[in-house]
Amino acid sequence: MTSKSTATAAIEYAVDGGKELLAMCRTPEIMADAAYCILTQPSREFTGRFCIDDSVLNELSGETDFEKYRVDPQGRLATDLFVRKDAEMPPGVAATIEGDVRKSILKFGEGP
């Protein structure tokens, strides 16, 4: 799971306004980096968890620079619709979204 929308073909083609939304997404590399962190953990110790990419990267690798994962470094980020809006964000993420999409409405509906 990701706390911000990820640039995928599903976003581009299946969501109304998808081409514009892509610019407000993170690149798929954030999912790959988080998956690597998860898959390199001892399986008996890291099981049964609900994982969000930026939280995993922060917890397991100390990542706080999430800017490198933005499709458009100058644009706003879209919040993922499946993550609660009051979910705690790791260091580096809160600063990225302050005054951002959390206070706006996306074309396809209100964000969390």
C-alpha positions as a printed NumPy array, in Angstrom:
array([[  0.   ,   0.   ,   0.   ],
       [  1.13 ,   3.531,  -0.637],
       [  0.153,   6.712,   1.191],
       [  0.218,   8.69 ,  -2.053],
       [ -1.126,   7.659,  -5.437],
       [  1.331,   5.77 ,  -7.628],
       [  1.72 ,   6.477, -11.34 ],
       [  0.303,   3.406, -13.082],
       [ -1.564,   2.649, -16.29 ],
       [ -4.701,   2.141, -14.173],
       [ -4.489,   5.748, -12.975],
       [ -3.776,   7.03 , -16.469],
       [ -6.537,   5.177, -18.308],
       [ -9.193,   4.086, -15.792],
       [ -9.597,   7.23 , -13.684],
       [-11.369,  10.327, -14.921],
       [ -8.662,  12.975, -15.277],
       [ -5.975,  10.288, -15.062],
       [ -3.414,  12.029, -17.249],
       [ -3.501,  15.074, -14.967],
       [ -3.491,  12.85 , -11.878],
       [ -0.298,  11.097, -13.049],
       [  1.651,  14.298, -12.45 ],
       [  0.377,  14.235,  -8.849],
       [  1.651,  10.715,  -8.2  ],
       [  4.792,   9.036,  -7.009],
       [  6.812,   6.831,  -9.32 ],
       [  6.482,   3.041,  -9.08 ],
       [ 10.077,   2.926,  -7.777],
       [  8.812,   3.71 ,  -4.278],
       [  6.865,   0.444,  -4.313],
       [  9.905,  -1.461,  -5.588],
       [ 12.173,   0.013,  -2.916],
       [  9.64 ,  -0.751,  -0.176],
       [  9.184,  -4.305,  -1.502],
       [ 12.948,  -4.837,  -1.408],
       [ 13.055,  -3.682,   2.216],
       [ 10.21 ,  -6.04 ,   3.123],
       [ 11.608,  -9.042,   1.248],
       [ 15.025,  -8.706,   2.867],
       [ 13.575,  -8.877,   6.4  ],
       [ 13.618, -12.112,   8.418],
       [ 10.271, -13.669,   7.48 ],
       [  9.478, -14.958,  10.956],
       [  9.946, -11.502,  12.434],
       [  8.268,  -9.482,   9.682],
       [  4.929, -11.152,   9.098],
       [  1.258, -10.273,   9.339],
       [  1.849,  -6.564,   8.875],
       [ -0.056,  -4.018,   6.812],
       [  2.671,  -2.014,   5.101],
       [  2.633,   1.464,   3.601],
       [  5.593,   2.19 ,   1.348],
       [  6.893,   5.429,   2.84 ],
       [  6.486,   4.13 ,   6.397],
       [  8.344,   0.924,   5.5  ],
       [ 11.172,   2.858,   3.861],
       [ 11.464,   5.133,   6.871],
       [ 11.264,   2.355,   9.468],
       [ 13.519,  -0.19 ,   7.761],
       [ 16.028,   1.977,   5.91 ],
       [ 15.756,   5.378,   7.599],
       [ 14.574,   7.091,   4.401],
       [ 13.302,  10.65 ,   4.84 ],
       [ 13.83 ,  12.014,   1.311],
       [ 10.671,  11.11 ,  -0.581],
       [ 11.008,  13.896,  -3.138],
       [ 12.959,  11.574,  -5.461],
       [  9.811,   9.495,  -5.907],
       [  7.627,  12.324,  -7.253],
       [  6.585,  12.23 , -10.914],
       [  6.467,  16.037, -10.961],
       [  8.787,  17.494,  -8.307],
       [  7.012,  20.87 ,  -8.55 ],
       [  3.44 ,  19.586,  -8.473],
       [  1.051,  18.629,  -5.717],
       [  0.822,  15.044,  -4.486],
       [ -2.447,  13.135,  -4.567],
       [ -3.29 ,  11.268,  -1.386],
       [ -4.13 ,   7.608,  -1.86 ],
       [ -7.845,   7.044,  -1.429],
       [ -7.376,   3.943,   0.731],
       [ -5.229,   5.456,   3.487],
       [ -6.987,   7.27 ,   6.313],
       [ -6.39 ,  11.015,   6.201],
       [ -5.371,  10.979,   9.865],
       [ -2.757,   8.252,   9.313],
       [  0.615,   9.137,  10.803],
       [  3.204,   9.975,   8.139],
       [  6.938,   9.36 ,   8.535],
       [  9.455,  12.228,   8.634],
       [  9.87 ,  13.788,   5.211],
       [  6.352,  12.982,   4.057],
       [  4.414,  15.439,   6.212],
       [  6.531,  18.335,   4.953],
       [  5.95 ,  17.191,   1.376],
       [  2.167,  17.289,   1.619],
       [  1.585,  20.245,   3.929],
       [ -0.876,  22.569,   2.227],
       [ -1.127,  20.003,  -0.529],
       [ -3.819,  17.716,  -1.888],
       [ -5.113,  16.861,   1.58 ],
       [ -6.829,  20.245,   1.466],
       [ -8.136,  19.937,  -2.086],
       [-10.546,  17.775,  -4.033],
       [ -9.453,  15.537,  -6.882],
       [-11.485,  15.341, -10.095],
       [-12.699,  11.82 ,  -9.339],
       [-13.888,  12.535,  -5.805],
       [-12.908,  13.798,  -2.433],
       [ -9.66 ,  12.445,  -1.029],
       [ -9.466,  10.957,   2.457]])
